[in-house]
């Protein structure tokens, strides 16, 4: 039982014993900084039942707790606020229990499973900055849910078919001259992305040529020779034309190889990958099922619709008059497929906020269809990421390429680390590993510390500051604590075994208190799908340790029991920082 729970139970017993008033719920709040204490119990609500003034109630409860429990060392009453200071012995016991727990940071199994779908790349271009926020969110939420005791399936739906894919294919066919990733030295996804940009430029040029010949812009945009060829290519692909399908497979293989490199760089993996080319025909049976249940209705032209006006979502087309699917149709079928493949209780989609309406419609339809899983669906929506103008240029000039950004971040980490002289004794491979670790820590932490719903600006220089609210600040603190522990081991200080009760400084109490919050923070982050909660927690821990480190001597402390406690405290902090950052998908160095 944690300290808060023990204290609440003790207060309830005190009230019952002193005033013969049974209490179901005891509410504690943090003590205001201007008063001494950690937790505050408000006595005003008891005045009516006890017929005593709030100060007297506070004095009586505080005295009872001191005389009948060992949980508090002292108390003070300010009007109707009973401020309680936790005894040093309790903090020492808490720290001992943490260090003895082999599953520290892992909640018990809930016997429930969750699917988190994220990334969702297109095979016509490389991953970009928006994809990074998506991947980091999906990966971190998956880790957090696992720590909360859920079985987690990480899924990815690849958009590998459609008109936009054919644009890259046609441009390659027209202008590629048989070049390959090997012959150009380019990653496969960058090579294919180059042809998508090429198509776009050539298509725009043809539009202008048609307009010059007198065609209205709206018509010209639909009738360029290139666009007509692309539409024909898509028809051939859907008909299974061997040459078209062979080109599609070859180009997609190059892209997947490129994606795999990027995923490896950012430390992201999936348990299951779905491909739209295998799922795009799904969903028509769902429409038939819905027509039988009168969930959908057919218009005179044969198209099928659903009326969601009573949910503020208007009428929505789910099948065209020619019997072809729209995107929502495919999503209905794919969702059914996912829940057939995996008997999960919850499904989470990590997708940008431009799709908020789409997911509101999808979930509403599935509820009306009576799908047993429909109440467990959630869209984890996130805002766009911008860069400060002029900070870096993208390969395509429109979006910021993920690989370019990672490369720039590694270079920034290298320069910043060398400037600060933190790397002088490292071998080159070890140094390069550190630069990459710091770069990814800076990038992930900066993108994850913000509420995902907010549109944000990513500042590469600011993100890698060793002194700010950044990943590298936390990583550096972790390395500093590891250094303390290495020196303690060299001095023969053993933090294992029983810890003696010692008088604790405020900074020591604050650190143990923060450590006791670990499970609560994990639970809250899992409930709200909010990695930012753990980002803040890691920062608070690092900051509190640095304060402790600055105020108190650790290795030169003459009192053997205090020395052992401080080394043990350092060990608990370093393990908790490591586990918290791991839940964000961030590695921490042991040496810098």
C-alpha angles and dihedrals in degrees: 000000000000124000095260092051092048091049094048090051092048092049091049090051091048093052092047093047097044101039104015088238116139113221123201099182130029115193120203127188132190113273114251112256094243091063131064116251142061105237129035127204115199112221101187095095090059096058094086097051097038096037089219130119116263095245092054091049090051093049092049095049092045092050091047092052093049093048099041106032138040094217100095130046098193144348141200132198123218109183104301096346120100107200115200130200115205116231118252090235090062092053091049091050090049092052092048091051092051093051091047093052110096090190096051107160096018119104120210120273114277093197088233130115134212133194117214114194116195146144097045097184126187118232093225097073144018125268115277138198092280089054089054092057088046094049095044091049094047094045094046095046088050091053093046093050090049089053087051090061100262126132104237131205114196109208135184128195111204117207096218103152141050140071096309091055090050090054091064091043094052093046090051091048091049101039109012101092089203096294118163137193087261096050093047099036088231128132109255095244091051092049092053091042088056090060093047088056089044091054092049092053094045092046092052090049091053091049090056091048091053091047089052087054089057103264116139112251095241090055094041092055090059099041109050112133089241095053092048089051091049091052089051090049091053090051090051091049091051089049091052097246103186097222094047093045091048091053090047092051094047095049093045091051089056091049094048090052088052093047090049090057092051093046089051091050092052095040098242128140139168135221094207133018120198121196122212089218086067097041106035093094092052121101103053091100088052089056091051089050090050093049090054090050092046090240088123131036132206122232122217091261089059097253117135123228143173125216111222096161092121087062092048092253103107124215118324130201112228101170129022122235090253090057096253123136129251121210094268089055091056091046092053090053095043092050091053089049093051093051090047091051094046124028093217124158095214139034124199124190117199102204134144121269092252085079096053093110093046093055093044087056094044094051093044091053093048091050091052091048087057096238107177091224096049097102092055097062124112135177110213096205122195137185130240123276119228131190124221104263114263095018094112139342124235124230092243096037092235110064130029110251114229095221092049091050093048090049091050091048092052090051091048090049090050093051096043094047093049092047090055092046093233096135108046097121099044125113111235097254091048089048092050090050089052093049090052092046092051093045093052091042090053094046098044096042094048092051095042101043090070125078102263093229091065122091105232144189116232112213109194095197095047093046093062098049110131091210104044137076090290144123094250091055089057092042091051091049089051091052090047092054091047088054090052091051093048090052091046090054090050088053090051095246108156116201093184122101131033119345119218120229109259134174107269130213119228091254090055093049090048092053094050090045090054090048090053087058093062098097093043091052091048090050094049092047090051094047094050097032086236119149087174089075090061092042088058091045093053089050092050091050093049091047093048091048092051089052090050090046091051096047104041137046113239112177096025093050106128096205105087094207093050090046091052091047093051093049090048090048090051089051093051092048094049092049092048094047089049093050093044093051089045088059087058090049091250126136120215125212122234092206136035 
